[in-house]
Amino acid sequence: MARKAIQINPAHSKERYLQALLAGDLNSASDAVAKLVAAKVGLADIYMSVLAPAMAKIGELWCEEKINIAQEHLATQITLGQMEKLRLTQSMPRPVAYQVMVSCVEGEPHYLGARMLADLFQLEGWSVDFLGPDVPSRALIEIVEARRPDLLCLSITLESTVKAARILLEGLATIHDRPKVLIGGFVGGKVGSWKNEFEGVEVSTNLVEGIRLARKFFKPILPTVILADILAELGRRIRALRQKIGWTQEDLAKATKLTRAYLVSVEGGKQNPSLDVVIRIANALNVPPDQLISRQQ
């Protein structure tokens, strides 16, 4: 009998996680997240539906002086720990040919949302430079010039850092062939004038929208596939597997009911075999067919 899928209520999960944070209860927080992982909830959904809104509520309670700064710091550290564990559960995709730099602007101490965005870019296959909180504008401009990312993501959560962000964007505008800039965060995502004031700047109101914008502006770069190269690699793999088991070409010809001359041509990359032939050769060599034709080895 098939096992029933575990049903998860995002609102309930968020509330449970929030209560664990308010109690400073690491075990309960871990259990709430573990249940989401067991239910195969994706990382983006866990971040957007549970961790981020729970931490936003923690921020509100701190601003209203209903919890103190020590409690806010404890909640942040618990959440960072959960994010670290979640990263370890993710399988890395095939890399794409883009680099993103994620940073908080000068004077901005809150970096949890920026860290979440960096994690999601990693899951997209991007090469990620995560700089963390409160990066001085001059230093940030220098590292952008040195590392030349395709995209720079800036997090702004405090009103007091907006001026520093404007100064930073003015400095970035002087860079030749500067990267595209994506601005987000509690305050950054609400300031509507960024796009009008600065060329090449986009605004994101949440993590998922940030990834969506990146997909829109940076299409995947796929390597050019050349038939001759594929056939040469196929021949090399067949030859290596045949030699590994100590077979001659005559042995393989007998096992596959192909001629030796045909196999010489295949191993030399001169023949474009049918799928039926590839399967016959794979069966004879006792390997799955995709081991002969997959581009990932």
C-alpha positions, 0 to 999 in steps of 0.5 A: 500500500502506498504511503500517504503524502505528508500534508503540511500547512505553511501557516501552522509551520510558520507559527510553530517555528515562530513560537520556538524562536520566541522560546529560544527552543533550538530543538523545537525549531529543528523539529519544525524544519525537519518535518518540512524537509520530510514532506519534501517542501522545497528550500525556497518554500521553506525560506519564503513561507516559514523562516523569513516571515517568522524572522520578520515577526521577530523583527516587528516584536523587537521594534515594538520592544516586546522582545529585547535585542538578545532574544532577537539575536538568539532567534537569528542564530537559530535560524542561521543554523537551520539554514546551514543544515538545509543547505547540506540537504540540497543537491547541487545542480549543473553549474551555469555560466554566471556569477552573482555577488550578494551583499548588504550595503554599508551600515546594514547589519541584517544579512539573513535575507541576503544569505537566503538569496545567496542560497537560492542562487546556489541552487540555480547553479550560479557561482556565488560570492556572499559578502555578508553585512555592513560592507563599506561602499569603497571596498564593495566597489573595489571587489566588484571591479576585481571579480566582475560579477554578472549580477550584484544583489544589495540588501537594504532593510534599514531606512538609515542605510538608504543614503549609503546605498545611493552613494554606492550606486553612484560609485558603481555607475562609474565602473566600465561594463558594470554588473546589473544590480538587484536591490531587495530587503525590507526597505530596498524593495519598497523604494520605487525610485531606484530604477528611475534614478540608476541605469541597470538597477532592478528591484525585488520585493521578495526572494522568489521574485529576485530569482525570477528576475535573474532568470529573465535577464540571464538566460542559461548558456548551454555549450555547443554540441558537436556530433563529432565530439559526441561520437569520439567520446562514445567510442572512447568509453566503449574502448575503455570499458571493453579493455577493462574487462579484458575483451578484444574487439572480436569478443565484443563483436561476438557478444553484440552480433556486430562485425569487428569492422563496424566496432572499429569504426564506432570506437574510432568515432567514425560511426553514428550508431543507432540507439539499438546498437548503443543498447546492445553494446551497453548490455554486452559490457554490463553497463547502463546505456546512459553510461555510454552517452551521458554528457556527465561522467 
